[in-house]
Amino acid sequence: MPVKFSKSVVKIDRNTKKQTIEHDYMKSKPLKDLLEYFNKTDNPPKKRQKVKNELVRRTKKGLANIVFN
């Protein structure tokens, strides 16, 4: 199962009353947003580690060139 960035949202169409679930996966976030989130120090450590894992995954695939100290 892919890692989620935030909780899934259920959207209901008012006309048809159909429900659609919108997921917010880590792999669909832009690199800029992930870096901004990772560099903020007031975010919870568990979520920062998830973001770091995604950045490492992208570096291994060649999608990003990031070096951690």
N, C-alpha and C positions, 0 to 999 in steps of 0.2 A: 504494500500500500504506500503510495507517495506521501511525503511529509507535507503537512498543511501549515500554511503561514498563519492563518487565523481560522476561526470557526466557519463552518458552512452556513449559508444563509438560504432560507426558504422564501422564495418570492411567489406571491399569489397574484395572478392576473385578475383584475376586478371584473372584467367583462365575462370571461369564460370560467372563472373560479379554478383554473388549472394551477397546480403547484409545480414550480421548477426549483431544483436545488442547485445553487451556485457555489462551487468549491473554490477555495483560494489556496492553490498549491504553491509550494516553494519554488518548484521548477519553472513556473510560469511568471515569476516576478522578474522585473528587469534588474540587471546587475547594479545599476545606480541605487535603486531602492534597497537592495540587500546590503550594499556597502554602507549606506547611510544608517541603516538599522544596526549594523554590527558595530559601527564606531560610536554610537551613543552608549554611555556608561550606565544610564539609569534603566536599561532594559533588563529583564530577568536573565540570569546566566543560562538557564536551560534553553531558552529560545535563541540566545546569542550563539550557543553551541550548535543548534540546528542550522542556523544561518551559516556558520563557519563550515559545517559539513557540506552544505550545498555549494559554497564557494570552492571548497577543495574538490568536489565532484566536477564542477565546471572547469577547474584548472586541469584536472586529469584528462578531461575530454578535449581540451584545447579551446574551450569556449571563452576562457578568461585567462589572464596572466597575472596572478596575485601571489605575493610572497608574504608569509606570516613570519614574524620574529618570535 
